[in-house]
Amino acid sequence: MNGSLDTRYQSGAILVKVIRRDGSAQLYQKTFDLNNNRNEWVKILEGLDVEVDTLLERQKVNDPDLWVVEIESADGQNYLDEF
């Protein structure tokens, strides 16, 4: 998604940020896949931790009810496909 959030889910969106030890981070958003008729987590941004935080700060202006779950992972493993 090139670092942009799906605007259909702006109000009260739940995002998961995975932070790695090397200072990089990934940001995921849950979306509904119409083709497979199921929810799935989509990576919307991958970069430096500070870059992900910048996007989150911009998004908070549009969605004051934004929820962000942060996971620290040495290797970037997130287990999101299990939810």
PyMOL Python script that loads the backbone (N, CA, C, O; Angstrom):
from pymol import cmd

cmd.read_pdbstr("""\
ATOM      1  N   MET A   1       0.806  -1.197   0.000  1.00  0.00           N
ATOM      2  CA  MET A   1       0.000   0.000   0.000  1.00  0.00           C
ATOM      3  C   MET A   1       0.852   1.265   0.000  1.00  0.00           C
ATOM      4  O   MET A   1       0.305   2.368  -0.012  1.00  0.00           O
ATOM      5  N   ASN A   2       2.124   1.139   0.013  1.00  0.00           N
ATOM      6  CA  ASN A   2       3.018   2.295  -0.101  1.00  0.00           C
ATOM      7  C   ASN A   2       2.874   3.315   1.016  1.00  0.00           C
ATOM      8  O   ASN A   2       2.939   4.517   0.763  1.00  0.00           O
ATOM      9  N   GLY A   3       2.680   2.863   2.231  1.00  0.00           N
ATOM     10  CA  GLY A   3       2.658   3.775   3.360  1.00  0.00           C
ATOM     11  C   GLY A   3       1.395   4.587   3.508  1.00  0.00           C
ATOM     12  O   GLY A   3       1.412   5.631   4.160  1.00  0.00           O
ATOM     13  N   SER A   4       0.299   4.141   2.923  1.00  0.00           N
ATOM     14  CA  SER A   4      -0.954   4.854   3.106  1.00  0.00           C
ATOM     15  C   SER A   4      -1.981   3.885   3.669  1.00  0.00           C
ATOM     16  O   SER A   4      -2.069   2.728   3.256  1.00  0.00           O
ATOM     17  N   LEU A   5      -2.748   4.385   4.613  1.00  0.00           N
ATOM     18  CA  LEU A   5      -3.741   3.549   5.251  1.00  0.00           C
ATOM     19  C   LEU A   5      -4.987   3.467   4.397  1.00  0.00           C
ATOM     20  O   LEU A   5      -5.326   4.408   3.679  1.00  0.00           O
ATOM     21  N   ASP A   6      -5.658   2.348   4.479  1.00  0.00           N
ATOM     22  CA  ASP A   6      -6.917   2.162   3.765  1.00  0.00           C
ATOM     23  C   ASP A   6      -7.957   3.061   4.426  1.00  0.00           C
ATOM     24  O   ASP A   6      -8.300   2.853   5.590  1.00  0.00           O
ATOM     25  N   THR A   7      -8.457   4.045   3.709  1.00  0.00           N
ATOM     26  CA  THR A   7      -9.351   5.046   4.287  1.00  0.00           C
ATOM     27  C   THR A   7     -10.704   4.476   4.681  1.00  0.00           C
ATOM     28  O   THR A   7     -11.454   5.130   5.406  1.00  0.00           O
ATOM     29  N   ARG A   8     -11.030   3.287   4.229  1.00  0.00           N
ATOM     30  CA  ARG A   8     -12.304   2.686   4.639  1.00  0.00           C
ATOM     31  C   ARG A   8     -12.299   2.335   6.122  1.00  0.00           C
ATOM     32  O   ARG A   8     -13.359   2.122   6.712  1.00  0.00           O
ATOM     33  N   TYR A   9     -11.130   2.275   6.723  1.00  0.00           N
ATOM     34  CA  TYR A   9     -11.019   1.843   8.113  1.00  0.00           C
ATOM     35  C   TYR A   9     -10.422   2.925   9.005  1.00  0.00           C
ATOM     36  O   TYR A   9      -9.754   2.601   9.987  1.00  0.00           O
ATOM     37  N   GLN A  10     -10.639   4.182   8.696  1.00  0.00           N
ATOM     38  CA  GLN A  10     -10.003   5.240   9.466  1.00  0.00           C
ATOM     39  C   GLN A  10     -10.545   5.346  10.888  1.00  0.00           C
ATOM     40  O   GLN A  10      -9.760   5.557  11.813  1.00  0.00           O
ATOM     41  N   SER A  11     -11.820   5.211  11.095  1.00  0.00           N
ATOM     42  CA  SER A  11     -12.386   5.401  12.415  1.00  0.00           C
ATOM     43  C   SER A  11     -12.115   4.189  13.300  1.00  0.00           C
ATOM     44  O   SER A  11     -12.644   3.104  13.063  1.00  0.00           O
ATOM     45  N   GLY A  12     -11.291   4.386  14.314  1.00  0.00           N
ATOM     46  CA  GLY A  12     -10.996   3.328  15.261  1.00  0.00           C
ATOM     47  C   GLY A  12     -10.183   2.188  14.676  1.00  0.00           C
ATOM     48  O   GLY A  12     -10.325   1.043  15.107  1.00  0.00           O
ATOM     49  N   ALA A  13      -9.345   2.477  13.714  1.00  0.00           N
ATOM     50  CA  ALA A  13      -8.525   1.443  13.082  1.00  0.00           C
ATOM     51  C   ALA A  13      -7.594   0.803  14.107  1.00  0.00           C
ATOM     52  O   ALA A  13      -7.147   1.447  15.056  1.00  0.00           O
ATOM     53  N   ILE A  14      -7.317  -0.465  13.894  1.00  0.00           N
ATOM     54  CA  ILE A  14      -6.354  -1.195  14.725  1.00  0.00           C
ATOM     55  C   ILE A  14      -5.184  -1.563  13.824  1.00  0.00           C
ATOM     56  O   ILE A  14      -5.344  -2.267  12.827  1.00  0.00           O
ATOM     57  N   LEU A  15      -4.009  -1.076  14.194  1.00  0.00           N
ATOM     58  CA  LEU A  15      -2.799  -1.337  13.439  1.00  0.00           C
ATOM     59  C   LEU A  15      -1.812  -2.084  14.321  1.00  0.00           C
ATOM     60  O   LEU A  15      -1.813  -1.923  15.542  1.00  0.00           O
ATOM     61  N   VAL A  16      -0.974  -2.898  13.702  1.00  0.00           N
ATOM     62  CA  VAL A  16       0.066  -3.618  14.427  1.00  0.00           C
ATOM     63  C   VAL A  16       1.411  -3.184  13.874  1.00  0.00           C
ATOM     64  O   VAL A  16       1.673  -3.282  12.675  1.00  0.00           O
ATOM     65  N   LYS A  17       2.254  -2.707  14.769  1.00  0.00           N
ATOM     66  CA  LYS A  17       3.612  -2.281  14.420  1.00  0.00           C
ATOM     67  C   LYS A  17       4.588  -3.307  14.981  1.00  0.00           C
ATOM     68  O   LYS A  17       4.606  -3.576  16.182  1.00  0.00           O
ATOM     69  N   VAL A  18       5.397  -3.875  14.092  1.00  0.00           N
ATOM     70  CA  VAL A  18       6.409  -4.859  14.499  1.00  0.00           C
ATOM     71  C   VAL A  18       7.757  -4.162  14.432  1.00  0.00           C
ATOM     72  O   VAL A  18       8.176  -3.703  13.369  1.00  0.00           O
ATOM     73  N   ILE A  19       8.437  -4.085  15.574  1.00  0.00           N
ATOM     74  CA  ILE A  19       9.721  -3.397  15.682  1.00  0.00           C
ATOM     75  C   ILE A  19      10.822  -4.443  15.817  1.00  0.00           C
ATOM     76  O   ILE A  19      10.760  -5.326  16.673  1.00  0.00           O
ATOM     77  N   ARG A  20      11.825  -4.325  14.961  1.00  0.00           N
ATOM     78  CA  ARG A  20      12.960  -5.244  15.005  1.00  0.00           C
ATOM     79  C   ARG A  20      14.133  -4.602  15.743  1.00  0.00           C
ATOM     80  O   ARG A  20      14.193  -3.381  15.892  1.00  0.00           O
ATOM     81  N   ARG A  21      15.048  -5.425  16.195  1.00  0.00           N
ATOM     82  CA  ARG A  21      16.218  -4.932  16.939  1.00  0.00           C
ATOM     83  C   ARG A  21      17.117  -4.033  16.110  1.00  0.00           C
ATOM     84  O   ARG A  21      17.851  -3.212  16.660  1.00  0.00           O
ATOM     85  N   ASP A  22      17.066  -4.180  14.788  1.00  0.00           N
ATOM     86  CA  ASP A  22      17.939  -3.382  13.928  1.00  0.00           C
ATOM     87  C   ASP A  22      17.405  -1.973  13.659  1.00  0.00           C
ATOM     88  O   ASP A  22      18.006  -1.226  12.887  1.00  0.00           O
ATOM     89  N   GLY A  23      16.281  -1.600  14.286  1.00  0.00           N
ATOM     90  CA  GLY A  23      15.724  -0.257  14.114  1.00  0.00           C
ATOM     91  C   GLY A  23      14.701  -0.146  13.003  1.00  0.00           C
ATOM     92  O   GLY A  23      14.150   0.928  12.762  1.00  0.00           O
ATOM     93  N   SER A  24      14.445  -1.253  12.327  1.00  0.00           N
ATOM     94  CA  SER A  24      13.421  -1.233  11.286  1.00  0.00           C
ATOM     95  C   SER A  24      12.070  -1.611  11.890  1.00  0.00           C
ATOM     96  O   SER A  24      11.992  -2.136  13.001  1.00  0.00           O
ATOM     97  N   ALA A  25      11.024  -1.336  11.144  1.00  0.00           N
ATOM     98  CA  ALA A  25       9.677  -1.643  11.621  1.00  0.00           C
ATOM     99  C   ALA A  25       8.774  -1.932  10.438  1.00  0.00           C
ATOM    100  O   ALA A  25       9.044  -1.523   9.309  1.00  0.00           O
ATOM    101  N   GLN A  26       7.699  -2.643  10.721  1.00  0.00           N
ATOM    102  CA  GLN A  26       6.674  -2.945   9.739  1.00  0.00           C
ATOM    103  C   GLN A  26       5.334  -2.563  10.356  1.00  0.00           C
ATOM    104  O   GLN A  26       5.123  -2.714  11.559  1.00  0.00           O
ATOM    105  N   LEU A  27       4.432  -2.065   9.510  1.00  0.00           N
ATOM    106  CA  LEU A  27       3.106  -1.674   9.980  1.00  0.00           C
ATOM    107  C   LEU A  27       2.065  -2.460   9.202  1.00  0.00           C
ATOM    108  O   LEU A  27       2.099  -2.503   7.972  1.00  0.00           O
ATOM    109  N   TYR A  28       1.139  -3.083   9.925  1.00  0.00           N
ATOM    110  CA  TYR A  28       0.113  -3.924   9.334  1.00  0.00           C
ATOM    111  C   TYR A  28      -1.270  -3.391   9.684  1.00  0.00           C
ATOM    112  O   TYR A  28      -1.482  -2.791  10.737  1.00  0.00           O
ATOM    113  N   GLN A  29      -2.206  -3.631   8.762  1.00  0.00           N
ATOM    114  CA  GLN A  29      -3.607  -3.268   8.960  1.00  0.00           C
ATOM    115  C   GLN A  29      -4.459  -4.457   8.544  1.00  0.00           C
ATOM    116  O   GLN A  29      -4.182  -5.107   7.535  1.00  0.00           O
ATOM    117  N   LYS A  30      -5.484  -4.734   9.316  1.00  0.00           N
ATOM    118  CA  LYS A  30      -6.377  -5.833   8.980  1.00  0.00           C
ATOM    119  C   LYS A  30      -7.397  -5.346   7.957  1.00  0.00           C
ATOM    120  O   LYS A  30      -8.029  -4.305   8.136  1.00  0.00           O
ATOM    121  N   THR A  31      -7.544  -6.113   6.886  1.00  0.00           N
ATOM    122  CA  THR A  31      -8.517  -5.794   5.849  1.00  0.00           C
ATOM    123  C   THR A  31      -9.310  -7.052   5.510  1.00  0.00           C
ATOM    124  O   THR A  31      -8.939  -8.161   5.893  1.00  0.00           O
ATOM    125  N   PHE A  32     -10.397  -6.857   4.789  1.00  0.00           N
ATOM    126  CA  PHE A  32     -11.216  -7.984   4.367  1.00  0.00           C
ATOM    127  C   PHE A  32     -10.936  -8.278   2.911  1.00  0.00           C
ATOM    128  O   PHE A  32     -11.057  -7.402   2.055  1.00  0.00           O
ATOM    129  N   ASP A  33     -10.562  -9.515   2.633  1.00  0.00           N
ATOM    130  CA  ASP A  33     -10.272  -9.961   1.274  1.00  0.00           C
ATOM    131  C   ASP A  33     -11.556 -10.516   0.660  1.00  0.00           C
ATOM    132  O   ASP A  33     -12.011 -11.598   1.031  1.00  0.00           O
ATOM    133  N   LEU A  34     -12.135  -9.769  -0.281  1.00  0.00           N
ATOM    134  CA  LEU A  34     -13.383 -10.188  -0.904  1.00  0.00           C
ATOM    135  C   LEU A  34     -13.217 -11.451  -1.739  1.00  0.00           C
ATOM    136  O   LEU A  34     -14.150 -12.247  -1.842  1.00  0.00           O
ATOM    137  N   ASN A  35     -12.056 -11.646  -2.332  1.00  0.00           N
ATOM    138  CA  ASN A  35     -11.823 -12.830  -3.163  1.00  0.00           C
ATOM    139  C   ASN A  35     -11.830 -14.121  -2.350  1.00  0.00           C
ATOM    140  O   ASN A  35     -12.346 -15.144  -2.799  1.00  0.00           O
ATOM    141  N   ASN A  36     -11.255 -14.063  -1.153  1.00  0.00           N
ATOM    142  CA  ASN A  36     -11.172 -15.256  -0.304  1.00  0.00           C
ATOM    143  C   ASN A  36     -12.193 -15.257   0.822  1.00  0.00           C
ATOM    144  O   ASN A  36     -12.275 -16.213   1.593  1.00  0.00           O
ATOM    145  N   ASN A  37     -12.975 -14.180   0.915  1.00  0.00           N
ATOM    146  CA  ASN A  37     -14.027 -14.061   1.930  1.00  0.00           C
ATOM    147  C   ASN A  37     -13.489 -14.245   3.352  1.00  0.00           C
ATOM    148  O   ASN A  37     -14.049 -14.990   4.156  1.00  0.00           O
ATOM    149  N   ARG A  38     -12.375 -13.535   3.640  1.00  0.00           N
ATOM    150  CA  ARG A  38     -11.789 -13.628   4.989  1.00  0.00           C
ATOM    151  C   ARG A  38     -10.978 -12.371   5.293  1.00  0.00           C
ATOM    152  O   ARG A  38     -10.599 -11.620   4.395  1.00  0.00           O
ATOM    153  N   ASN A  39     -10.729 -12.169   6.563  1.00  0.00           N
ATOM    154  CA  ASN A  39      -9.872 -11.072   7.002  1.00  0.00           C
ATOM    155  C   ASN A  39      -8.423 -11.475   6.819  1.00  0.00           C
ATOM    156  O   ASN A  39      -8.072 -12.646   6.966  1.00  0.00           O
ATOM    157  N   GLU A  40      -7.584 -10.503   6.499  1.00  0.00           N
ATOM    158  CA  GLU A  40      -6.152 -10.769   6.436  1.00  0.00           C
ATOM    159  C   GLU A  40      -5.392  -9.503   6.817  1.00  0.00           C
ATOM    160  O   GLU A  40      -5.896  -8.389   6.674  1.00  0.00           O
ATOM    161  N   TRP A  41      -4.175  -9.699   7.303  1.00  0.00           N
ATOM    162  CA  TRP A  41      -3.307  -8.597   7.668  1.00  0.00           C
ATOM    163  C   TRP A  41      -2.477  -8.198   6.458  1.00  0.00           C
ATOM    164  O   TRP A  41      -1.864  -9.049   5.813  1.00  0.00           O
ATOM    165  N   VAL A  42      -2.458  -6.917   6.151  1.00  0.00           N
ATOM    166  CA  VAL A  42      -1.737  -6.391   5.002  1.00  0.00           C
ATOM    167  C   VAL A  42      -0.636  -5.463   5.501  1.00  0.00           C
ATOM    168  O   VAL A  42      -0.884  -4.569   6.310  1.00  0.00           O
ATOM    169  N   LYS A  43       0.590  -5.685   5.008  1.00  0.00           N
ATOM    170  CA  LYS A  43       1.694  -4.798   5.370  1.00  0.00           C
ATOM    171  C   LYS A  43       1.512  -3.496   4.594  1.00  0.00           C
ATOM    172  O   LYS A  43       1.479  -3.501   3.364  1.00  0.00           O
ATOM    173  N   ILE A  44       1.394  -2.378   5.317  1.00  0.00           N
ATOM    174  CA  ILE A  44       1.185  -1.101   4.642  1.00  0.00           C
ATOM    175  C   ILE A  44       2.435  -0.235   4.623  1.00  0.00           C
ATOM    176  O   ILE A  44       2.503   0.743   3.877  1.00  0.00           O
ATOM    177  N   LEU A  45       3.420  -0.586   5.436  1.00  0.00           N
ATOM    178  CA  LEU A  45       4.662   0.178   5.421  1.00  0.00           C
ATOM    179  C   LEU A  45       5.764  -0.655   6.051  1.00  0.00           C
ATOM    180  O   LEU A  45       5.554  -1.351   7.045  1.00  0.00           O
ATOM    181  N   GLU A  46       6.948  -0.567   5.446  1.00  0.00           N
ATOM    182  CA  GLU A  46       8.140  -1.181   6.015  1.00  0.00           C
ATOM    183  C   GLU A  46       9.268  -0.182   5.850  1.00  0.00           C
ATOM    184  O   GLU A  46       9.502   0.328   4.754  1.00  0.00           O
ATOM    185  N   GLY A  47       9.967   0.095   6.943  1.00  0.00           N
ATOM    186  CA  GLY A  47      11.062   1.049   6.893  1.00  0.00           C
ATOM    187  C   GLY A  47      11.664   1.222   8.264  1.00  0.00           C
ATOM    188  O   GLY A  47      11.552   0.344   9.119  1.00  0.00           O
ATOM    189  N   LEU A  48      12.301   2.348   8.470  1.00  0.00           N
ATOM    190  CA  LEU A  48      12.858   2.650   9.781  1.00  0.00           C
ATOM    191  C   LEU A  48      11.728   2.889  10.776  1.00  0.00           C
ATOM    192  O   LEU A  48      10.648   3.351  10.408  1.00  0.00           O
ATOM    193  N   ASP A  49      11.988   2.574  12.024  1.00  0.00           N
ATOM    194  CA  ASP A  49      11.005   2.775  13.086  1.00  0.00           C
ATOM    195  C   ASP A  49      10.478   4.214  13.081  1.00  0.00           C
ATOM    196  O   ASP A  49       9.278   4.432  13.250  1.00  0.00           O
ATOM    197  N   VAL A  50      11.356   5.186  12.891  1.00  0.00           N
ATOM    198  CA  VAL A  50      10.955   6.588  12.898  1.00  0.00           C
ATOM    199  C   VAL A  50      10.037   6.916  11.719  1.00  0.00           C
ATOM    200  O   VAL A  50       9.157   7.767  11.850  1.00  0.00           O
ATOM    201  N   GLU A  51      10.223   6.258  10.571  1.00  0.00           N
ATOM    202  CA  GLU A  51       9.346   6.476   9.417  1.00  0.00           C
ATOM    203  C   GLU A  51       7.940   5.965   9.690  1.00  0.00           C
ATOM    204  O   GLU A  51       6.955   6.605   9.322  1.00  0.00           O
ATOM    205  N   VAL A  52       7.853   4.818  10.332  1.00  0.00           N
ATOM    206  CA  VAL A  52       6.550   4.265  10.687  1.00  0.00           C
ATOM    207  C   VAL A  52       5.869   5.174  11.702  1.00  0.00           C
ATOM    208  O   VAL A  52       4.671   5.433  11.595  1.00  0.00           O
ATOM    209  N   ASP A  53       6.626   5.664  12.693  1.00  0.00           N
ATOM    210  CA  ASP A  53       6.055   6.582  13.683  1.00  0.00           C
ATOM    211  C   ASP A  53       5.540   7.863  13.043  1.00  0.00           C
ATOM    212  O   ASP A  53       4.520   8.400  13.476  1.00  0.00           O
ATOM    213  N   THR A  54       6.226   8.360  12.024  1.00  0.00           N
ATOM    214  CA  THR A  54       5.781   9.573  11.326  1.00  0.00           C
ATOM    215  C   THR A  54       4.422   9.338  10.673  1.00  0.00           C
ATOM    216  O   THR A  54       3.536  10.187  10.768  1.00  0.00           O
ATOM    217  N   LEU A  55       4.251   8.200  10.016  1.00  0.00           N
ATOM    218  CA  LEU A  55       2.961   7.884   9.418  1.00  0.00           C
ATOM    219  C   LEU A  55       1.875   7.777  10.485  1.00  0.00           C
ATOM    220  O   LEU A  55       0.761   8.268  10.297  1.00  0.00           O
ATOM    221  N   LEU A  56       2.202   7.138  11.600  1.00  0.00           N
ATOM    222  CA  LEU A  56       1.219   6.984  12.671  1.00  0.00           C
ATOM    223  C   LEU A  56       0.797   8.333  13.249  1.00  0.00           C
ATOM    224  O   LEU A  56      -0.380   8.538  13.544  1.00  0.00           O
ATOM    225  N   GLU A  57       1.740   9.245  13.410  1.00  0.00           N
ATOM    226  CA  GLU A  57       1.398  10.574  13.923  1.00  0.00           C
ATOM    227  C   GLU A  57       0.458  11.308  12.973  1.00  0.00           C
ATOM    228  O   GLU A  57      -0.484  11.966  13.413  1.00  0.00           O
ATOM    229  N   ARG A  58       0.712  11.195  11.666  1.00  0.00           N
ATOM    230  CA  ARG A  58      -0.186  11.817  10.682  1.00  0.00           C
ATOM    231  C   ARG A  58      -1.575  11.186  10.736  1.00  0.00           C
ATOM    232  O   ARG A  58      -2.584  11.881  10.621  1.00  0.00           O
ATOM    233  N   GLN A  59      -1.619   9.874  10.912  1.00  0.00           N
ATOM    234  CA  GLN A  59      -2.906   9.188  10.941  1.00  0.00           C
ATOM    235  C   GLN A  59      -3.712   9.540  12.179  1.00  0.00           C
ATOM    236  O   GLN A  59      -4.941   9.587  12.121  1.00  0.00           O
ATOM    237  N   LYS A  60      -3.043   9.789  13.299  1.00  0.00           N
ATOM    238  CA  LYS A  60      -3.752  10.143  14.537  1.00  0.00           C
ATOM    239  C   LYS A  60      -4.544  11.436  14.390  1.00  0.00           C
ATOM    240  O   LYS A  60      -5.558  11.624  15.062  1.00  0.00           O
ATOM    241  N   VAL A  61      -4.086  12.327  13.515  1.00  0.00           N
ATOM    242  CA  VAL A  61      -4.818  13.575  13.268  1.00  0.00           C
ATOM    243  C   VAL A  61      -6.180  13.263  12.658  1.00  0.00           C
ATOM    244  O   VAL A  61      -7.175  13.895  13.011  1.00  0.00           O
ATOM    245  N   ASN A  62      -6.233  12.289  11.742  1.00  0.00           N
ATOM    246  CA  ASN A  62      -7.482  11.919  11.081  1.00  0.00           C
ATOM    247  C   ASN A  62      -8.312  10.924  11.870  1.00  0.00           C
ATOM    248  O   ASN A  62      -9.525  10.841  11.677  1.00  0.00           O
ATOM    249  N   ASP A  63      -7.685  10.175  12.746  1.00  0.00           N
ATOM    250  CA  ASP A  63      -8.372   9.137  13.509  1.00  0.00           C
ATOM    251  C   ASP A  63      -7.915   9.174  14.961  1.00  0.00           C
ATOM    252  O   ASP A  63      -7.002   8.443  15.344  1.00  0.00           O
ATOM    253  N   PRO A  64      -8.547  10.027  15.776  1.00  0.00           N
ATOM    254  CA  PRO A  64      -8.130  10.115  17.180  1.00  0.00           C
ATOM    255  C   PRO A  64      -8.416   8.842  17.974  1.00  0.00           C
ATOM    256  O   PRO A  64      -7.938   8.694  19.098  1.00  0.00           O
ATOM    257  N   ASP A  65      -9.188   7.925  17.401  1.00  0.00           N
ATOM    258  CA  ASP A  65      -9.508   6.665  18.064  1.00  0.00           C
ATOM    259  C   ASP A  65      -8.640   5.514  17.533  1.00  0.00           C
ATOM    260  O   ASP A  65      -9.007   4.345  17.656  1.00  0.00           O
ATOM    261  N   LEU A  66      -7.502   5.852  16.950  1.00  0.00           N
ATOM    262  CA  LEU A  66      -6.585   4.868  16.384  1.00  0.00           C
ATOM    263  C   LEU A  66      -5.967   4.012  17.485  1.00  0.00           C
ATOM    264  O   LEU A  66      -5.536   4.530  18.515  1.00  0.00           O
ATOM    265  N   TRP A  67      -5.926   2.713  17.264  1.00  0.00           N
ATOM    266  CA  TRP A  67      -5.274   1.786  18.184  1.00  0.00           C
ATOM    267  C   TRP A  67      -4.028   1.241  17.501  1.00  0.00           C
ATOM    268  O   TRP A  67      -4.081   0.808  16.350  1.00  0.00           O
ATOM    269  N   VAL A  68      -2.904   1.265  18.218  1.00  0.00           N
ATOM    270  CA  VAL A  68      -1.658   0.723  17.689  1.00  0.00           C
ATOM    271  C   VAL A  68      -1.112  -0.282  18.699  1.00  0.00           C
ATOM    272  O   VAL A  68      -0.871   0.050  19.860  1.00  0.00           O
ATOM    273  N   VAL A  69      -0.923  -1.505  18.239  1.00  0.00           N
ATOM    274  CA  VAL A  69      -0.319  -2.551  19.059  1.00  0.00           C
ATOM    275  C   VAL A  69       1.119  -2.690  18.587  1.00  0.00           C
ATOM    276  O   VAL A  69       1.365  -2.920  17.404  1.00  0.00           O
ATOM    277  N   GLU A  70       2.066  -2.554  19.502  1.00  0.00           N
ATOM    278  CA  GLU A  70       3.485  -2.660  19.152  1.00  0.00           C
ATOM    279  C   GLU A  70       4.039  -3.990  19.643  1.00  0.00           C
ATOM    280  O   GLU A  70       3.844  -4.384  20.793  1.00  0.00           O
ATOM    281  N   ILE A  71       4.735  -4.669  18.737  1.00  0.00           N
ATOM    282  CA  ILE A  71       5.359  -5.957  19.045  1.00  0.00           C
ATOM    283  C   ILE A  71       6.854  -5.816  18.787  1.00  0.00           C
ATOM    284  O   ILE A  71       7.260  -5.376  17.712  1.00  0.00           O
ATOM    285  N   GLU A  72       7.669  -6.186  19.762  1.00  0.00           N
ATOM    286  CA  GLU A  72       9.113  -6.209  19.559  1.00  0.00           C
ATOM    287  C   GLU A  72       9.497  -7.632  19.175  1.00  0.00           C
ATOM    288  O   GLU A  72       9.173  -8.587  19.881  1.00  0.00           O
ATOM    289  N   SER A  73      10.195  -7.761  18.044  1.00  0.00           N
ATOM    290  CA  SER A  73      10.554  -9.069  17.533  1.00  0.00           C
ATOM    291  C   SER A  73      11.963  -9.021  16.961  1.00  0.00           C
ATOM    292  O   SER A  73      12.256  -8.199  16.092  1.00  0.00           O
ATOM    293  N   ALA A  74      12.822  -9.885  17.438  1.00  0.00           N
ATOM    294  CA  ALA A  74      14.212  -9.885  16.976  1.00  0.00           C
ATOM    295  C   ALA A  74      14.314 -10.130  15.475  1.00  0.00           C
ATOM    296  O   ALA A  74      15.145  -9.522  14.800  1.00  0.00           O
ATOM    297  N   ASP A  75      13.473 -11.016  14.954  1.00  0.00           N
ATOM    298  CA  ASP A  75      13.576 -11.387  13.543  1.00  0.00           C
ATOM    299  C   ASP A  75      12.403 -10.911  12.698  1.00  0.00           C
ATOM    300  O   ASP A  75      12.329 -11.242  11.515  1.00  0.00           O
ATOM    301  N   GLY A  76      11.487 -10.142  13.274  1.00  0.00           N
ATOM    302  CA  GLY A  76      10.347  -9.628  12.525  1.00  0.00           C
ATOM    303  C   GLY A  76       9.146 -10.565  12.486  1.00  0.00           C
ATOM    304  O   GLY A  76       8.142 -10.254  11.844  1.00  0.00           O
ATOM    305  N   GLN A  77       9.233 -11.699  13.159  1.00  0.00           N
ATOM    306  CA  GLN A  77       8.112 -12.646  13.190  1.00  0.00           C
ATOM    307  C   GLN A  77       6.941 -11.984  13.910  1.00  0.00           C
ATOM    308  O   GLN A  77       7.129 -11.354  14.951  1.00  0.00           O
ATOM    309  N   ASN A  78       5.734 -12.123  13.360  1.00  0.00           N
ATOM    310  CA  ASN A  78       4.597 -11.428  13.973  1.00  0.00           C
ATOM    311  C   ASN A  78       3.396 -12.310  14.282  1.00  0.00           C
ATOM    312  O   ASN A  78       2.550 -11.900  15.077  1.00  0.00           O
ATOM    313  N   TYR A  79       3.275 -13.494  13.698  1.00  0.00           N
ATOM    314  CA  TYR A  79       2.191 -14.440  13.937  1.00  0.00           C
ATOM    315  C   TYR A  79       0.808 -13.884  13.621  1.00  0.00           C
ATOM    316  O   TYR A  79      -0.190 -14.419  14.105  1.00  0.00           O
ATOM    317  N   LEU A  80       0.725 -12.830  12.824  1.00  0.00           N
ATOM    318  CA  LEU A  80      -0.570 -12.217  12.529  1.00  0.00           C
ATOM    319  C   LEU A  80      -1.487 -13.129  11.728  1.00  0.00           C
ATOM    320  O   LEU A  80      -2.709 -13.018  11.832  1.00  0.00           O
ATOM    321  N   ASP A  81      -0.933 -14.009  10.949  1.00  0.00           N
ATOM    322  CA  ASP A  81      -1.768 -14.911  10.161  1.00  0.00           C
ATOM    323  C   ASP A  81      -2.561 -15.877  11.019  1.00  0.00           C
ATOM    324  O   ASP A  81      -3.481 -16.534  10.531  1.00  0.00           O
ATOM    325  N   GLU A  82      -2.210 -15.968  12.290  1.00  0.00           N
ATOM    326  CA  GLU A  82      -2.932 -16.862  13.194  1.00  0.00           C
ATOM    327  C   GLU A  82      -4.176 -16.194  13.791  1.00  0.00           C
ATOM    328  O   GLU A  82      -4.954 -16.850  14.483  1.00  0.00           O
ATOM    329  N   PHE A  83      -4.369 -14.902  13.531  1.00  0.00           N
ATOM    330  CA  PHE A  83      -5.518 -14.182  14.099  1.00  0.00           C
ATOM    331  C   PHE A  83      -6.522 -13.867  13.032  1.00  0.00           C
ATOM    332  O   PHE A  83      -7.557 -13.264  13.316  1.00  0.00           O
TER     333      PHE A  83
END
""", "prot")
cmd.dss("prot")
cmd.show_as("cartoon", "prot")
cmd.util.cbc("prot")
cmd.orient("prot")
